[in-house]
Amino acid sequence: MKNLLWLCFALSGAAALGLEMLWMRSAGLVMGATASTAAAVLACYFAGLALGSAFARSGATRPIRLYARLELGAAAGGVWSVAVFYLLTLESSTLWLSSAGIGTRVLILAIAVLPSTICFGATLPALGQAIARAESAGKRGGLLYAINTFGGVVGAAAMGFGLPLWIGVRASYFLVAALSAAAGSVAFFVPDERTAEASVDRPNNTGTSKSRTALRVIAAGAGALALGLEILWTHVFAQVLHNSVYSFTAVLLVFLCAIAGGGALGALLLRRLKAAVVASAALLVSAAATAAGLRYFIQSTDGLAYFGMGQGLTSYLTKIIFLAALSVGPAALASGLVLPALWQAWAGSGNAARPLGDLTAANLIGGIFGALIIGFAGIPAVGIRGSFFAVAATYILLAYAAARPKSRLRQMAFGVLIVLLLANPLRVPLAHLQAGETLRALKEDASGVVTVVDTRGDLELRLDNYYQLGGSEAALDERRQGLLPLLLHPDPHRVAFIGLATGISASAGPALGVGSTTVVELVPAVAAAAREYFGSWNANLLDRAGVRLVIDDGRRFLGRPGQFDAIVSDLFVPWNPGTGNLYAKEMYEAVARRLAPDGIFCQWLPLYQLTPAGFATIARTFLSVFPDVTLWRNDFYAERPVVGLVGRLTRKQVDFDALAARLAAMPEWSRDPLFTSPRGVVMLYAGDLRQAAALFEAAPLNTDDRPVIEFTAPRATRAPGDPVWFAGEPLARFYDTLDARPAKEADPFWRSTPEIRAARRAGTALYRYTVATAAGDQPAAAKYQEEVRALVPEIVRAGGR
């Protein structure tokens, strides 16, 4: 019957890792998808596990009964966390959280996750006591560790590969809680022998083992380095991957499998080798593999070139797994050996609860400090490469300390140090440049790597190598993304931009004389680069009076009190982790609450990164919140179109004369050929989506509970063959559909006059012209060109060729 306990512990691992990923998601939604939120969740998670391990280290007279109760407690704690996070989504809680400090937010997270994590942390010592004695703590405990972590692989895979989409986030919580409850229920049927050695721990004073204080220090150091290394590798993989929930999960699974494999291998090696030898050798291998793995990664990706282009999702994820296994796997596998070896080195007699609980708690506490120090001190101070060097060097020091005084492993430590110096992680590249590109700046922080690259005269701002945030060459289009929504409001005084990037879009506020412009940016290094390198194009936005920069998550910012006449949300890559929730119904509801009665909200969309189905989901979600929704073009590009969904709470038509006066008053630096006349603004108008709502009825809503965009957008871009984006001919047909639909009521923005109808038709014809040109259909292109010239001659003259 005791064999069932191994299955129970696998279920427990699946529940624990599943809950961790769900907590990351929920915390990001209510407290902001920031690096500090992720760090807070990680700290609370590991702190709870450490407390549980320390609590259970004294053992119990009925360890299996204790284990069963702990699993049931963890299940109840999972349900408790659902209730806490639900309460935090209420508007009153959101307002309160918006003004709460970091200490209060961490306390709230602790209240949500500690009940479960304390129970999970105590399960290893309790179960270890039931199946092992202190003399075999490493051998048996290593297998338990491996089984539990392999269970975690299943839980993480389920959460990362689509379970929240299929059954919903809330149902996912209840499912993983049910796994833990099932483990506890099964354990109750396993016979439990009463032991009188609940708190007995008899040290073996032979003088041949490390002191227990030294073992705790080594365990804490190994935990700090392992978690710090995971943070570093996450940053490195972000430089080359098509970042999504799938690619992140693939890398995470390699980490977990390697650590689990290390636990199992440690259990086998400890049958033949002394614990000190296994621990010291594993730490040395971790050091060498860290340096070699980074070098291999750079070589395999051709100097951080974009990885896995033109491949389907399955083959792409397979390539990621192989890359991670060969670059990250050896160090992670070796680090998984350390803890079982230290358990075995405890050198005591009695039950196994004491070494398992004591050293595991030290290891977890070290992990907390390692993640925080690397993420918020190491990377900003010495960068990713310097942090890799520091981690590898510290592994060598720990290996030296773990080895016996006269062991050859101490001599080998100096050899590994020489290997580290030769490999020198400080010399590897961190930015991939194409021919003719020049790196102007590179800034690193906990949120990512920000670069400014000169691409033959075009200054581009990039995040993690391939996420282009804008550039000087696209200044006209980027500024239009700010000007258009502000021009559609009759008299904006307070405006907010969700997403700064280069700052060019937000410069529309000063261009139109808006009194108060608030710009929200998630990545501090992006704001620094926008100020330092793009002032010539954003009119020194961040140094202007009336402009306020807020470093925060956009959704969390919208939880703060206050109203705006206009809110403009930047176009975010749909498949990037965390950005799908910026297209969620709850996001749009938060925006609606912050709009003044005659306010306007514009959500820009990159249609060249959305399929027709993806656009339909976002459109239906938007329509479910705003009573007035219209569609606007930002440009007329056939291959890379950008459109905006404009939502209002009340309808009000534009005053043509007032619009003409505002256009004429714009400063020279913000001039736009399309905005030389009100008819140019009309050309950007694609139509009233409320009149076409029936087109989107079959599309699913994108909500926090059903994150459709987050999980479907990455699949779309990795579908077999070329992705069918909502651009080119499909978009042209959609524009034609909007033009042809009979109006059931007056247009929400324009009076129906001949000049307005002509300008609107000119916009559709101009897009048809670019589509025909891109397809090489010269007769059609010539026809549409002449139509545009005839309909809006003044706009054509202003725009030139």
N, C-alpha and C positions, 0 to 999 in steps of 0.2 A: 504493500500500500504506500510505503514511503516514496516509491518511484513517482507517484502522482505529484509530489511536491516540486519536482523539476518542471513539470508542465505548468503548475501553478505559478512558478517564478518566471517562466517565459511570458505567461499572460500578464503578469505584473509589470514586466519590462515594457510590453506593448502599451499598457495603460499609462505608465509613467511618461514615456516619450511622446505618446499621443497627446496627453494633457499638456506637456510642455509646449508643443507646437501650437495647440489651441490657445494656450495662455498668451503666447507671443502675438497671435493674431488679435485676440480680444483686447489685450493691453494696448496694442498699436492703434486700435480703433478709438478707444476712449481716452488715451493719454498721449497719442501722437506716435506715428511710425518713425521714431527717431532712434539714434544710436543709444541715447541715454535710457529710453524706455526699454529697449532690448537688453541693455546691461542690467537694468533694475529687475526685470523678470528673471534673467539668468542668476543674478545674485540671490534673489528670494528663493528660487528653485533649489540652488545648491545649499543655501543656508538651511532650508527646511530638511534636506537630505542629511546634512551634517548634524543637525540637532537630533534627528531621529536615530542616526547611527550612534551618537554619543549616549542617547537615552537608553538604548538597548544593549550597550556594551557589557552591562552587569549580568545579563542573562535572565532567565526566568525558570521557574520550577516546571512550567508546562509550555515549552517554547513553541510547539506546533499550534497550540490554542492561541498563544500570543500572536503568532504569525497570521492566523486566520482572522483574528479581531483587527489586526493592523490593515489587512487587505480590505475588510469591510469599512474600516474607518477611512481609508484612502478613497474608496468609492463614494462614501458620503461626502468627503471633502471635495470631490470632483463636482458633485451636484451643488454643493454650497458655492463653489466658484462660479457656476452658471448664474446663480441668483445674485451674487455680488456684481458681476459684470453687467447683468441686466439692469440692476439699479443704477449703475454708473452711466448707462445710456440715456437715462431720463434727463429732460432738459434742465431741471433744477440741479441735478448732479453735475451735468456738463458745465453749467455756469460756475458752480462751486469749484470744480476741478480746474477750470481755466485760470483761477487766481491762486490755486494752491501751489506751494513750493515743492521742490524735488523731494524733500523729506516726507511731506504729507503723501505724495504720490507713491513713494516707496512703501510707506506704512499701509496704504490701501491695498497695494499689490500683495504685501505680506499677509494681510487679513484674508485675501482671496485664495492664495496658493499654499500657505503654510500648513493648514490642516491636512491636506493630502500629502504634501512632500515630507512632512515629519513622519507620517505613517509609512510612506515608501522607504524613507531612509532607515527605519528600524527593521524592515523586513529581512535585510541581508544578515545582520547579526542574529536575529531570532531563528531564521531558517538554518544559518550556519551552525548554531548550537544544536539544532535537531539532528544534523547529519554528520557533524565532525567534532573532533576535539582540537584543542590548541595545537597539539603536535602535528596535525595534518591540516591546519587552517589554510595554508597556501594551496595545497593540493586539491582539497575539496572545495575550498572557497573560490579558487580560480575557475573551476567548472561552473559553480553557481553564478559567478560574475559573468562568464561567457554566455550562459543560457539566458540570463536576464537581459544582457545587452543585445543578443540576437533577437529576443522578443521585442526590444526597443526598435530594432531595424524594421520589423513588421509594422509597428505602430507609426513610426515616422514615415514609412512608405505610404501607408494608407492616407495619412493627413496630407502628404505632399503630392500625391498622385491623383487626388480627386474625390476622396470620400466626402469632404465638406460640400462639394458641388452636388454629389449624387443624393445625399440624404440631408444636407444642411449642417451648418456649424453646430447649432444647438443639439441636434440629434447625435452628432459626432461626440459631443461631450457625454451624453448619456450612454452611448455605446462603449466608450473606453471605461467609463465608470462601471458599466456592467461587466466588463472583462475582469476588473479588479474584484468586484463582488463575486464573480464566478470562482476566481482563484481562492478567495476566502471561504466560500461555501464548500468547495471540494476539500480544502484543508481540514475543515471541521470533522470530516469523516475518516481522516487518517489517524490511526492509533497514536496516542501521545503518552510516552512514558514519563512519569514524574521523576525529576532529578533533584538531588539535594545539593547540587553544585551550581546553583543559580548565580552566586556571586564569587565563587572560588576562582582564584587566579594565582597559581603557584609559580613564581619566577624560577627560572633555571639558572642558578648563580655559578655557572661554570667559567665565566670570564671570557668565553669565546664569542659571544654575540655582541652586537651593537647595543648600546643603551637604548632604552625605550624612548627617551627624549630624542636621541639621534634618529631613530626610526620615524618618529613623528615629523621631524624636520625634513627628512628625505621624502616622506610621503607628501607633505605639504608642498615641497618644492616641485616634485614630479607632477602634482596636480596643477600647480600654477603654470608650469611649462606646457603641459598638454593642452590646457584650455587656451593659453596664450597663442600656441601654435595653431590651434583651430581658428582663432580669430584672424591670424595672419594669412592662413591659406584661403580663408573666405574672401579676403581682400584681393589676393593674387588671382584667384579664379575669376573674380568679377572683372578683371582687366581683359579677359579674352572671350568670355561666354556671352551668349545670347541670354542675358539674365532673366530668369523667370522662376516661378515656384518649382518647376520641374528640374532645372539645372541645379538650383540650390539643394534640392532634396537628393539628387544623384550624388553630389559631393558629400553631403552629410551621411548618406548610407555607407559610403566607402570608409569614412572615419569610424562609424559605429561597427562595421564588420571587422575592420582591422583591430580595433580595441577588443572586440569580443574574441577574435582569433588569438590575440595576445594573451588574454586570460586563459583560454584553453591550452595554448602552447606552454604557458607558464606552469599550469597544473601538471603537464607531462614532464617538463624539464626538471621540476622540483623533485621528481622521483629519483633522479640520477645525480643532480648537481646540488651544491650547497646554495642556500638562499642568497648569501652575500654575492656569490659569483653570478647568479642569474640577475640580481638587481643591478649590480655594477655594469655587467656586460650589456644589459638592456639599455641602460642610460647612455653608454658609449655609442651603441648602435643608433640610438635616437639622435645623438649629436651629429654623427657622420651622415645619417640619412636625411637630416634636416637640411644640411648644406648641399648634399648631392641631389636631393629631391628638387630643390629650387633650381639648381643648374639644369637638371633634366627637364623640368617644366619649361624653362626659357627656350631650351634647344628644341623640344618637341613642338612648341607653338611658334617656332621661327621668330623668336624675339617678340613674343606677345602679339602675334597676328591673330585676327579674328578666327575663332575656332569652329570648325564643323560647318562651313558654308555649304548651302545647297543640299542639305541632307534632311531626311524625314525625322520625325521626333524620336522614334525608337532607335534608329542608327545613331542619331546625334547623342542621345543619352548613353548609349553603349560606349561611344567614343569618350565621353566625359568620364564614365566609370573606369575605363581602362587607363586614361590619363591620370586620374586621381589615384588609382591603385598603384601605379608605378612611381608617382611623384610623392604622394602623401602617405600611401599605405605602409611602406617600411618603417617610417618613424612612428606612425600611429600603432602599428603592430608591436613594435618594441616597447612603446610606452605602456601598452596593455599588459606587459609582463611584469612591470615594476611592483604594482600593488600586491599581487599574489605572493611575490618573493618576499616582500616586507611582512606580510601576514605570517609567512612561514618562519621568518627570522625573529618573531616575537619571543621565542625561547621560553615558553611557559608550559604549564600543564593545566588540565581542567578542561572547560568547554571552550569552544572557538568564538564565543560572542565577544570576548574582550579584545582580541586582536582585530577581528573583523570590524567591530564598532569603532574602536579607538583610532586605528590608522585610516579607516575610510573617512571618518569625520575630519581628520587632519588633511587628507587628500582633497576633500571637497572644499574645505575652507581655503586651502591653497588655490584651488581652481577659481574661486571667487576673486581673490586678489590678483591672480594671473591675468584673468580676462579684463579686469578693470585697469590694471597697470599697463598692459599692452595696448588696449584700445584707447585709453584717454591720457596716457602719459608717454608710453613708448613710441607709438606711431607719430604723434605730433612733435615729439622731441627729436627722435633720431630716424624716423621714417620706417617704412615696412622693411627695407633691406637691413637697416641697422638693427631693427628688432629681431629679425631672423638671426643675425650674427650673435646678438646678446643671448637669445634662447639657446642656440647651439653651444655657446661657450658655457652657459650655466649648466647645461646637461653634463658637460665634461667635469665641472666642479662637483656636481652631485655624484657622478660616477666615482670620482676620486674619494669622496667622503664615504660612499657606500662600500668600497672595497676594503678588504682587510689590510692592515698595515704593510705586510710584506708581499702582498699579492702582485702578480705580474700585470694585473689589470690597471694598477696605478701607473705602471710604466707605459702601458698602452694608451692611457689617457693623454700623455704628451704627444704620442703619435697621431691621435685623432685631432688634437689641437693644431698640429701642423697641417693635416688635411683640411681643416676648417679655414686656416689662413690661406692655403693655396686656392681653395674653392671661392673664398671671399665673397659672400653674398652682397657686399657693398658695391661690387662692380657690375652686377647684372642690370639690364635696362628695366625701367618701370613704365616707359612710354613707347608705343610703337609708332614710328614715323614713316610715311610714304616718301617716295622720291620727291625732292623739292620742298619738303616740309621742314620747318625749323621750330624747335621747342623754345617758346618764350618764357614759360613759367610752369612749375610743377609744385603743387601744394597737397599735402597729405593730412588727413585728420580721421577721426573715428567714422566719419560718414562715407569716405571714399577718397579717390585720387583725382584731383582736379588739375587739368592741364590747359594752357593757352598755347595754341599752335598757329604759326604763320603758314598758311597754305598758298604760297605764291601771291601774297598781297591780301588774302582774305584771312582775317584774324578770327579763329574759331575757339569757342569755349567747350571743353569736353569733360565729362565725368566718367571715370573708369574707362578711359581710352576710346570707347566707341559710342557713348551716349552723347550725341552732339546737342548742346544746349543753345546753339545759335552762333551767329558770326556777323562780322562787319558787312560782308557782301550781301547778306539777307536783311540788312537794316530796314529797308523800305517795307518788306513784308512783315517783319517783326513789329515795327512801330504801328503798322496798320491794325495788328491784332489788339493794340491798346486804343487806337484812335476810333475805330469803328464803333465799339460798344459805348464809348463815352459820347460820341456824336449822336447816337440814337436816344440818349437821355436829354431832355430839354435843358437842364441846368444842373449838372452834377457838382456837388460841393465836397462830398466825402466819398472816396473810391478806394477799393482794395484790390490788389493783384495777388493771386495765389500762384506763386512761382516767380522768382526774379530772373534767373538765368543771366543774360547779358545786361538786363535792365532796359533794353531798348523799347520793349512793349510798354513798360510802366512809365517811360518818359512821355507818354501821351498825356498823363495828368498835367505836368507843367506846360506842355504844348498848348493845352486848351484852357489854361488858367484855373485849374482845379485847386481849391484851397488846401485840401488835405488828401495826400496820397499815402496809403499804407501798403508796403510790399512785404510779403511773407516768403521766406526762403528756408528750406530745410537744411541745406549744406552750408556751413559757415564759410568754407573755402571758396564757394561759388560767389558769395557776396563780396569777399575780398578781391577776387579776380575781376568782377564786374566794376568795382570801384577803381581798381588800379589800371586796368587795360582797356576798358570799353567806355570810359568817360567821354571820349570824342564822339561816340555814337549815341550814348544815352543822355547827352547834355548834362554830364556830371550829376546824374539823378540823386545819388546817395548823399551828396553834399549840399543839396538845395533845401531851403527853408520850406516847411510844409510837407516834407517827405520823411516818412518814418519806416525804418527797416526793422522787421521782426524775424528773428531766427527761431523758427518753430515749424511744426507740422501744420499744413493748411487746415485740415479738419479740426484740429485742436484749437487753432486760432479762432475758427468760426464759433466755437463754444463760448467765447468771451462776450460780455455785454456790449451793446452799441449797434448802430445801424449805418448802412452805407447806401448811397444813391446808386452805385454801380459796383459790382464785384465781377472780376475777370479771372477766369481760371485758365492757366496755361495749358498747352497741349502736352499730355504726358504719354510716354510709351505705354501702350495698354498692357503689355505682358510683363513689365518690370515688377518685381515683388513690391507689394504695398501700394502700387498706383491704381490697381483695379478698384480699390475702395474710394478713390476720388471720382469715380463714375457711378457710385452706388446711390440708391434712393435716399439713404440716410444722409449722405453728403449733400444732396440737393435740398433735402428738408432743412438741414442746418443753414444752408445759404438763404433759403426763403425766409427763415426766421430773422436773418440779419439784414434783409432788404428793407429800405424805407418804403412807404405805401406806393410810391410811383417808381420804385427802384427797378433796376435791370441787371440780369445776370447773363454772362456769356461764357459758355464752355467751348473752348476750341478743341477740335478733333483732328488728328492726323489720319486722313482717310487712306493714305498709302500704307498704313499699318493696321487697318481694320477691314475685315471682310464685310460684304453686305449684311450678313447675319449679325456681326458684331455691332455695326452701326444701328441696326434695327433694335438690338437689345438696349443700347444706350439711349436711343430716341424714345423708345417706349418708357424707359425708366424716367427720363426727363419729363415726358408728357404726364406721367402719373403724379407729378408734384406741381408743375406750373400750369395755370389755366390758359396762358397765352405763350405759345412756342413758335418761333420762326427760325428758318434756316438761312444762313448767310455764307457767302464765299469770302475767303480772305485773299484768294488769288485765282488765276485761271490756268494753272499748270495741269497738263493732262496726266502726268505720271505721279506727281507729288502734291495733290490738292489738299488744302487745309480749309475746313469749314467750321462755322460756329453755330451752336445752338443758343438762341437768345430767348430767355424766359422772363416773363413779367407777371406780376400779380394783378395788374390792371392794364387795360388797353388805352392807348393814347396815340393818335396819329401825329406824325412829324410835321412841324411848321416849316415849310420850304424856305420862307424868307429868313426865319431865324437861323436855319441851318446854313444858308448861304452866307450870312453875316459871320457866323462862327468859323466857317471855312476860310473866309477872307482874312480873319484876324490871326490865323495860325502863324507862328514865327517861321522864318525862312528855313531853319534847320529841320523842321518837321514837315516840309512840303511833300505832297504826294500827288502825282498826276491825276489819279482817280478822284482826288478830293479838291480839284479846282472848281467843281460844280456839284450841286446836290444830285444831279443826274448820275454822276460817277458813283455816289453812295448807293443809288437805286440799282445800279448794275451789279452790285454785290449781293442783292437780295434774291434769294432762290425761291422763297415761298413760305406759306403758312402751313406748318406741320400739323396744327390742330385740325385743319380741314382734311389732312391726309392720315389721320390717326389710325384708320382702319388698315393701312398698309403694315402696321407694326403690331397688330393685335396678337399674332401668333408667337411673337418673340418673348423670351423669358425676361422677367425683371432681374436687374442686377442689384442685389441687396447684400448687406453684411452677413446675413444668414446663408444666402445662396450666392457666393462670389463667382458669378458666371464669367465675367470678363477675365478675371485672374487666371482661370483654368482653361478657358476656351481660346483666348487670344494666342497663347504660345503654341497651341495645337494647330491653329490656322496658319501660322507662319512657317510651321514645319510639316505641313500637309504634303502628300506625294505630288510631285510636279511643281509648277510655279503657282504661288498663292494667288487667288483671285481677289485682289484688293478692290475696295469700293472707289475705283478711280477709272479714268479713261471712258470707254464706251458705256459700262454699267452706270457710272455716275451721270453721264450725259443723258441716258435714257431716263434716269430718275428726275433730273432737272426738267426734261420734257413732260414727264408725268405731272409734276407740280404745276407747270405752266398750263397744262390742259385741264386740270381738275376744275369743275364748275364751282365758283365761290358760293357758299351758302349764306354768307354775311359779308359785310364790308371788310376790306383788308385792314389788319390791325395797325399798319404803319403808314400806308399811302392812300391818298385819294385816287380814285380811278380816273385819271386824265390821260389824254393821248401822249403827252410827253413822258409821263411816268411809265405807261405801258411800253413805249418805245425803248426807254432806258432799260427796263427789265428784260425785254426781249433781246436787247443788245448784249446783256450779260450772258444769257444762255447761248446766243450765237457766238460770242467770243470764246466760250469754253468749247463749243462745237468746232470752232476753227482750230484751237490748239490740239484737240483730239485728232482731227483730220490730218493736221500737219505731222503729228507724231506717228500716225499710221502711214504716212507717205501718200495720202489721197489728195493730190494737188488740186484737181477740179473742185472737190468739196471745200477744200480750204479756201480757194479763191472766192467761191460763192459766199461763204460765211464772212470772209474778210470784207467784201463789198457791202454786205448787209450791215455790218457793224459801222463801217464808214458812213453809210447813209443814215443810220439811226442816231448816232451820237458823234457828229463830226467834231464838236469842240473837245470832247474827251480824247479822240484820236490825235488831234493837233497837240494837245497838252502832253500826251504820252510819247509822241514821236514814234520812231520805229519800234 
